Amino acid sequence: MAKLKMNRPRLLADLRRMLARPDTKVVERRLKICGRSTWKLHDDGTTTDVTIYLDPRRDGHVRLILHELLHLRMQALLGISDRLVYDLEEDAVCAWEKNLYGWLHDPKHHVELESWSQAIKRKIQ
């Protein structure tokens, strides 16, 4: 069977599954930056024990979660942190984040944006 090319809905679904995993935690904590994440990376490219930290004083939790999950997903898909220095990785992730977040803000996808917001609220510890 041929592999399907990645598109926005498929990538968002992948990210949503990552958020829903039992080993993914979202923790509110005052931070000097908007957010950060930690995870264990295994030899096969998979990640476990994901913790995403976000600052409750800042807006844009959906965008932040998308950003942090993109780091993990692109590591699995592309080995991005093995191939790019951090600055270039961050630029690439920011571009994908902007694209996905813009797509979610299209009035046709507003329900999905709200669904993301609710899913994040359920995960916050």
N, C-alpha and C positions, 0 to 999 in steps of 0.2 A: 504494500500500500504506500502511496506517495505521501510524503510529509506535507502538512498544510503550512502555507506561509503565515508568518505572524502578522496579524493586523490589530487594530486598536481593540475591538471587542474581545478577541482571543487573548491579548496581552492583559487587558483588565481582568478577565476571568481568571487567568493564571495568578495575577497579583491578589485577587480576592480570595482564591483558594489558599494562598500563602498566609494571608491575614487570618483566615479561619482555622488554620492548623492549631492543634492544642499546644504545641511547643512555641507558638508565637505569642509574645506578650507585648502589651502597650502600657508603658509606665509614664505617668505624669511626674515631671521633676523640673524644678527651676534650672534652666541652663543658660550658659553664656551665648550659645548658638540656638537656632530654632529647634533642632533635633539631632539625634544621632542614633545609631543602632549597633548592636553587637550580635554575633552569631558564631557558630562553629562551622567551619568549612571542612568537608571531608574529601578524601583523595578522589572520589568519583564525581566531585563537583556539586554534590548536594549540600544543603545547609540545614542545620538543626539549631535548637535552642536560641531562637531569634528573640531579641528584646529591642523594642523601639522606644526610645525616650523622646517625649515631646514636652515642651514648655507650655503649661496651661495658660500662661499670660499672653500667648501669641495666637493669632488667628490662623486659619488655613490648615487645620489638622488633616483634612483629606489630602491636600497637596503634599504635606510633609510625609504622610504615610506612603503615598504613591512614590515619592522620591526615595525613601529608605528601602521600600520593597523592590524598586527598580535596581538598586545596587545589588541586591541578592539575586534577582532573576537574571540580570545580565551577566552576573558571575557564572551562573549555571549554564546559560545559553552560549555565551561568548568567551568566558574566562576573562572578562574585561579587566579585572584588577591584576591579572597575570600579564596582560598585554599593554596596559596603559599606565602611565604615572598618574597619581591621584588627581592632579589638576585636570588632565584630559578626561579621566573617568568622570569627574564631577561635571565637567562641561557637557559630556554626552548624556549623563543622567538628567541634568537640568533641561536639556532639549527634549528628551522623551517625556519628562514630567510635564513640561509646558504644553506639549502636544496632547497628552492624555487629559490633562486638566481642562484645557480648552474644549476638547471634545465632550467632556462631561458637562460643561457649561452651556453647550448647545441646548436650546429649549427642547429638542427631541429626546435628549438624554437626561433631563433634569431629575426624573424619578430615580435613575441609577445613581446620580450624585447624592441624592438624599439617602439612598440605600447604603452607600459607602459611609456616609456620616453616621448613620445608625449602627452599622457594623463596628465602626471604630469606638463609639461610645460603649458598646457591649464589651469590647476587649480591654478597655482602660482599667487598670488595677489601682 
